[in-house]
Amino acid sequence: MNKDQFMKQLAKKLKRLPKEEQDEAMNYYTEYFLDAGVDDATDVTTLVGKPEAVAAKIMDECLDKQLVKVNKEGGVKNNSKALKYMILGLIVSPVAVPLCTALIITIFTIFITALAVIISLLVASIGVTLVGVAILPFVFWSTSVPQLLLVLGSSFICIASGVLMFTGFYKLGELLIRGLISLFSAIGKKIIYSYLKGAEQ
């Protein structure tokens, strides 16, 4: 496979990556072949490996960088991006298709289940907060100071509890999702490494 064929195949494998990362990878190999003085007749797979293996390695590097970002910044967007890189890395590696399919299905099943539980808890916490807000107008119908204090206290307790619950469940959900991504990325990386090792032999 000459350099033009290699670059076309690599571009095809990396098309799901963000454009910035696609361009960075493509520019790297373009400059690599230029510096190495590779001509159109040279089989570049002896130098860099097959496009599939190179793409899997690039995806793995992207995942590593994204996991560092997840650990530093957190957030739903960063976690989702890390999950995406992990799945893309498995897709470009033509290894044990049933195993990859099973892993991806397992990831999504657990991810969706965890997400559903977290969303339910967040909705419940919002409900508690709204109950506190709904109680507040009853202050105007209070006929005594103890009744007024009871209504105000109940309202503030519900609002404070709802806000604390929302914050706590949000953080718990983020930690859970991050943990799932770390677990399955470790499994996925082992599969990718096994493929890369086999491709180099």
Salt bridges, closest charged atoms under 4 A:
ASP23 OD2 - LYS19 NZ 2.83
ASP60 OD1 - LYS189 NZ 3.05
ASP64 OD1 - LYS189 NZ 2.59
